[in-house]
């Protein structure tokens, strides 16, 4: 099995109408005064996203958080369900009652979402951390685009 990557990406706190939540952004905070928080995405060797984190972390604490998730992923409780905000099926991973990961997209069929979670669970323990995007943001090299990526 080829190596999957845990891509570290900048995250910002936004209010989506249901309460404050973390959203991943390729650009980092809009102001240099805002604290930089980071999130993660699990990406397969074919560059397809397998899943993403659901919360932002400080730069220093994220690596410890990821290592903890990799060690405890056998204890995840998968939830495959429809999302009220958009049609389709998605999965969520819950650990000790806390939502820790979710699918990066929705699926037409329940079995596709379940298979997607299985791939996530298989690839997460051996994934290597890739913080190149974060390093670019920290050095100010990432160009800002007119439209962000969710």
WOJOSUL-V116039 format. One record per backbone hydrogen bond with DSSP energy under -1.0 kcal/mol. NH is the residue of the N-H (numbers start at 1). CO is the residue of the C=O. Records with the same first field share a line. If there is no record, write none. Layout:
BEGIN
NH=CO, CO
END
This chain:
BEGIN
5=43
6=128
7=41
8=130
9=39
11=37
12=23
14=21
16=19
21=14
23=12
25=10
34=31
38=57
39=9
41=7
42=51
43=5
44=48
47=44
50=42
51=42
52=102
53=40
57=38
62=58
65=61
66=62
67=63
68=64
69=65
70=66
71=67
72=68
75=72
76=73
77=94
79=92
81=90
83=88
89=107
90=81
92=79
93=101
94=77
95=98
98=95
100=93
101=93
102=52
103=91
107=89
113=109
114=110
115=111
116=112
117=113
118=114
119=115
120=116
121=117
122=118
123=119
124=120
127=124
128=4
130=6
135=131
136=132
137=133
138=134
139=135
140=137
141=136
END
